Structures are given as structure tokens and as C-alpha cells.
Amino acid sequence: MVEIVTAENSRSKTESSRIRAGRIWFGGIAVVVAFALIVQLILIFTGGQDANSGSTGTGVSLPTRLVELFSFFTIQSNLFVLGTSIVLALSPARNGRVWRVLRMDALLGIIITGLVYETILAPLVHLTGWALVATIGFHYISPWATLIGWLLFGPRPRIPWTTTAWAFVWPILWLVYTFVHGAVSGWYPYPFLDVNTIGLGDSLRNSAVILLIGILIAVLLTIIDHRLRPTPAARDSAA
């Protein structure tokens, strides 16, 4: 009996330590993303480089630059990461239908951000100074720290197939917005979507390819969520 109690106490301490480590990890991600966003906003207000495209504020009004900044998939996915990381740092067992979709959007969006930037955009963007600091936060630390944090700390399970399906509402709406906004303004956030440069057909094809990659990533995340051991915080809340 004493051995059982001792084992349970040891397990409880281990799980408490893991939950505490998760809080620290997610809090750290939130700090990194918030810092990168603050740096980028300062650059926008002062006419500096955009960490997403490398462009500067020359000849572009401040309201337009702000609209363009928050039109980037990178920024929107990092906002999802920022919000969900803050919540997880404060409440590791957070649950709920809407919450699950938001968390999945953060995971899916930021992984796509990291992959697309590394494979397509990085060779095209030449950054220096604080813009480089911001892009390291947005495109390198945030994506992979978020993925690692999810694998280590969850909370899990949190991704039923219905959540996986609902998580694509935001990316699809973003694509619709991007093409409508581009048709009106002539500006597109990424060269592989720029209708003015590569044409509508290639832009739609590129969108479909990235969307397909996103579906594959989402399916993989869902399968992993189902198969990995539940995390301590998740066991303490309703599934």
C-alpha cells in the first residue's frame, strides 16, 4: 500500500513538473512572438523593412502598410500562436470546441508558415537589422517551437476529425480575401500568389498545392494527436 501511494505521489510530481514546464514553454513562445510583432510594428510606423517581404515604406501610406501587414498569412498564423500560447501558459488544460479549432489553426498555420518561408520565400527576401530579428521570431522560432511544444506538452487529445475540418475555414477565407483584395488593390502578399506577375491560373494552382499540403499536415497532426499518450493537463479536463 505504501509503495502504491509512493508511486502515485512520484507520478503526480512528475506530471506537475511537466505541466509547469509546459507553462514556461508556451509563455516563452508568447514572448518571442509578441517581441517580433512589436519590432515589426515599430518598423512599419518608422518606414523600415517588412520582415515578411523585405519591402520598405517608401511611397506607401501608413494605413496601407498596416492593412498589408495583417494580410500576411505569416502574421495571422503568428497571432493565432500568440493568443493560444498565452492561454496555455495560463491554463494548460484549456478545452472547448472553439478552442480546439483555434489551437489547430495555430498549429496548422504556423507549420505552413515555416515550411513555405524556408522552401520558397527565404531566398527572395534579404533582411538586415531589426527586420531580420523579427523574421527569425516569425518564421523560425515560432513555427518549430510551437510544433515541439505541442508534441511535448499538448494538451492532448484535442483534435477530433471535426476540429480538423473546421480548422480549414480560416485558410480558405484567407485565400478568398487575398484574391479579392489583390483584385481591388493590385497587391498580393506573396509572389507565388501574385496574379499580376504569374497570372490567375498559376496563382490558383499554387494555392491548391499549398492547400493540399495543409490537408496532409492536418491529417498527420490529427493521427498523432489520437495515437500519442494523453498529456497530464488534458487528463484533468473533459475530453
N, C-alpha and C positions, 0 to 999 in steps of 0.2 A: 504493500500500500504506500509506504514511504517512497519507494522507488518510482511508483507511478506519479505521485504528486511532484517529486523532484523533476521527473522528465517533463511533466506538463509546465512546471514553472520555467524550466530551461527553454522549452518551446515558446512560451509566452514572451520571455525576454528577447529571444531571437527575433520573433515577429515584431515586437515593439521597436527593436533596433532597425529592422528593415523598413518599417513604416516611417521612422524618424529619418532614415537615410533618404527615403523617397521624398519626404517633405523638403529636405535640403536640396536634392537634385532638381526637383521641379521649381523650387524657389530660385535656384541658380539660373535655370533656363529663362525664367521670367526676367531676371535682372539683365541678362545678356541681350534679350530681345528688346526690352524697354530701352536699354542704353543705345542699341543700334538705331532704334526708331527716333529717339531724341536727337542723336547725331544727324540722322538723315533730315529731320525736320529743320534743324538749325541750318544745314547746308541749303535746303530749299529756300528758307527765308533770307539767306545771305547770297543766293545766286551761285552756290557751289555745285559740285558734281552730284548727279543722281547715282546712288550705289546700284541701281537696277540696270541702268542703260549707259552710264558714263557721260550723259549729256549735261550741259550746264544751263543756267537760267537766262542766258543771253537771248534777248528778243522774245521771251515768253513771260507772260504776266504771272504774278504770284498765284492767283486763284486757279489758273490753268495748270500750273505746276503741281498744285496740291491735288487737283482732280486727277491728274495723270499719275501722281504718286500712289494714290489709293486705288487706282485702276489696275495696278500690277497684281498679278496672281501671287507673286512673292510677298508683297506687303499684306494682302488679305490673309494668306495662309499663316504668316507670322503673327498676325493679330489673333487668329484662332489659337495658335500656340501660346501666345502671351496670356490670353484670357483663361484657357484651360489649365495652364501651368500654375497661375495664381490660385485658382480654385483648388487644384490638387495639393498645393503646398499648404493650404489652409484646411482642406477637408479631403484627405486621401480616399475616403470611402464614398465620395460623391456618386450618386446614381440618378437614374431617371431617363425617360425616353428621349427627351430633347437633349439632355446632357450627353447621352451616348452618341447621338448624331454629331453634336458639336465636337466631341472628343475624336470621333472618327474622321471628321473633316480636318481637324488639326493634324492628325497623323498622316492621312492620305495627301492632303495639300502640301505639307512641308516635305514629305518624301519626294513628291513630284518636283517640287521647287529645287531640292538639292540635286536630283538627277538631271533635270533639264539644264540647270545652270552649269553643272560640271561638264556635261557632254556637248552642249550646244552654245551656250552664251558666254562662258568664261573666256574663250579665245577671242571673242569680239569686243569685250569690254576691258578697257585699260584704265584702271583706277589708281589714284595716289592719295596719300594723306588720310584724312578722316573718312572719305568716301570708301576707301579700302577697308578701314576699320569697320564701317557699317556693313559692308558686303560680307565680311568674314562672319559677322554675327548672324546676318540674314540667311546666307547661303551655305555656310559651312558648319558653324557650331549649332545653330538652331535645328536643322534637319536631323543630324545624326545624334545629337544629344537627346532629342525628342524620341527618336526610334529606340535608342538604347534605354532611355528611361522607361519607356513602355514595356520593353522586354524584361527589364529588371524588376520594375515596381508596379506595373499595370496601371490602374486596377483592372483585374481580370477575374472572371469573364465579363465582358461588357459589349460584345459585338455580335448580336444575333443577325441573321441574314436580312431582316427588315431594316436594321440600322445601316447595313452596308448599302442597301438600295436607296434609302433616304439621303445618305451622305452625298449622292451624286446630284442632288438638286442644286446645291451651290455651284459646283464646277460647270454644270450646264447653263445655269443662269449667268455665270461669269462669261462664258463663251458668247451667249446671246448679246449681253451688254457690250462686250468687246467689239463685236462686228457692227452693232447698231451705232455705238459711239464712234467707231472708226469711220463709218459711212458718213456721219454728220460732221466730224471734226477733221478727218483725214489722218488722224494719229492712231497708231497701233502700238501696244506696249512691247511687242516682241517682233523681231524681224521675220520669224517663221510664220507669223500671222498677218504680216503687212500686205494687205490686198493691193496697195498702190505699187508695191515692188514686185511681188511674185504672182499676183493675180488671185481671184477669188477661189478658183478651183484648187490650186496648190494650198491656199490657206485653209480651206475646208478639209482637204486631205490630211494636212499636218495636224489639224485639230482632232480629226478622227483617230489618227495614230496615237496621239498623246492620251486621248480619252480611253482607247483600248488598253494602253499601258496602265492607266489609272485603274481600270477594271481588274486587270490581272493583279496589281498590287493590293487592291481592296480585298479580292478573294483570298490572296495569300495571308493578309493580316487577319481575316476572319477565321481561316482554318487554324492559324497559330493561336488565336485567342481561344478557340474551342479546345485545343489539344494541350496547351501548357497548363501547368498546375495553377489553380486559383491563388491570387495573391492575398496576403493577410487582411488588408483593408477591405477587399471585396467580400471576404467571408463574413465580415462583421456587419454587412448591409444586405438588403434584399437583392437577389439576383435579377 
